[in-house]
Amino acid sequence: MTLPANGQTVLVVGGGPAGLRAAVDLIGLGIKVVLVEKRHELGGAPIRWRYKTLAPELRPTEEVMAPLISAIEASPLVTIHKSSLVQRLDGQAGDFRAHIGGEGGRATMADVQAVVVSTGFEHFDASRDPRYEYGRAPNVIGIHELEGMLTDGKVVRHDGRTPKKMAFVFCVGSRDRATNSWCCTICCGVSIKQAMEVKELLKDVEIYMIYIDIRTFGLWENLYWNSMEQHGINYIRGRVSQVFDTGSQLLIKGEDTLVRGPFEVLMDMVVLSVGVDPGEGTAQAAKAIGLATNPFGFLQPKHPNVHFDSAREGIYLA
Amino acid sequence: MTLPANGQTVLVVGGGPAGLRAAVDLIGLGIKVVLVEKRHELGGAPIRWRYKTLAPELRPTEEVMAPLISAIEASPLVTIHKSSLVQRLDGQAGDFRAHIGGEGGRATMADVQAVVVSTGFEHFDASRDPRYEYGRAPNVIGIHELEGMLTDGKVVRHDGRTPKKMAFVFCVGSRDRATNSWCCTICCGVSIKQAMEVKELLKDVEIYMIYIDIRTFGLWENLYWNSMEQHGINYIRGRVSQVFDTGSQLLIKGEDTLVRGPFEVLMDMVVLSVGVDPGEGTAQAAKAIGLATNPFGFLQPKHPNVHFDSAREGIYLA
């Protein structure tokens, strides 16, 4: 790893939390930054999906993201290209030339000494799995959509009524060879955090978490205990085979894998704990910049378990 | 974060994988390193406990660690103090003076511009939990001891016989308010890796994994599937209440939490999937250097979820 020196320039691809954090650290070292973001705004998934808080510390998104975004927007060391892509990257470590522009449009050139690629993740599109009626039943939503409701302080059904019974279905688009075979690592913790936030908002709602394994690793374990002991959240170990929209409610059919039998429950709202996919811009950036992706489409680090170096000298992953 | 420049010196506290990796990266930038290691040898837990391979990629420990250790030992930029501690750290970011010496002995002074503290982890001492007979029944061992056996290519009972039935008990000293309340994150993956390695060595051994939840998050999920599909490893969802040494075998009593009933099984060997505790040198280093620890004794980063900055300027965690 060779880092650029004070006064040199680094290209940061992606303006989500990781890209912004990298950019703030770089300008702190006196390094110039060219920031390229595919969308019209900075902030990535937390801003796009209007996350209320970030797990597991439950810090408000605003408190974490606003200082990063304003530091970048105010810095004379940073040039920002929104609604833009890196179309091509020529040269080599210490002497890259990036072609930056809109899709198909004319490119601006930027000479940079190193590149940080932080194209992030996207929430799994649950309409890819027909079992859950996502995209058809209006009271079936994803955890990313629930975040927006929590931010608005208003968790309601499509008809405006307050849900009395609510289920979270874990591992949608995760640990499932029909869609994504890996574990997304975070949907357990995020869902448990959300369940507690819903319970604070709607005192008499009943919440059921339908899970394969509870994966609150490390210090997230406290969230799991608090959710049961302080918030009365219920856990069902099971697998959902189908969600049916009855018109007024949602019928969940599945197998309880703890007591070994089928179950059917009626819910007012179903929240799908969707997993993650590679970020929207990952495939395009990987191709334009010449980076390897793994069989699932995520950027491949040079060394397993060390997630900073790409296989191309002078290009780092964040 | 302010990084030292080429030619300046960084103190690295702890010569395990993280400290060695940090030192190698620093010398790559032309920065001098003073490395302080409490024990008589470099390499940390993988060397001390003779790990065979590192999960989840199953790379031989030797292949990962040997290049790090030899790069450090050969570099003219590195001064190594083995069997030594940092007794005190005076000064401030950019101008620290470290007092380095044996316990109680006379100190050598080193002037450094920044400090990296990498005092790592230690395997949970299972004799703290009397249920498992660890330290009394000779055929009850920990995953760290099994690594040494795998490295020797010889998994045998205390009496020299080959085990025909072997159980791994997950979450020993993890997810248990009587000992450690957090999830250690890694003992699922390491145990599954080891079970497959045992099966390759002893073709006709039966292996049972007794678990609360399987926490093979991210891409470790493949290990879990392979262990069942390619290696025939068995999984029992349950909690162990007691291990009894019958003299010739080990009787495990517990509750099967999948079919909801008690179970009793006889095993030839029991492997405890022990969790982690703060590294041996963590408490002493934290005190000498003036760093905060969390309620569990691990070093506390300045910002939650960002594990590099300590709360003291110029001192970094690895």
Interface residues (C-beta under 8 A of the other chain):
Chain A: M1 T2 L3 R21 D25 G28 L29 L54 E57 R59 R175 S181 W182 C183 C184 T185 D213 I214 R215 T216 F217 G218 L219 W220 E221 N222 W225 T257 L258 V259 R260 N294 P304 N305 V306
Chain B: M1 T2 L3 R21 D25 G28 L29 L54 P56 E57 R59 R175 S181 W182 C183 C184 T185 D213 I214 R215 T216 F217 G218 L219 W220 E221 N222 W225 T257 L258 V259 R260 P304 N305 V306
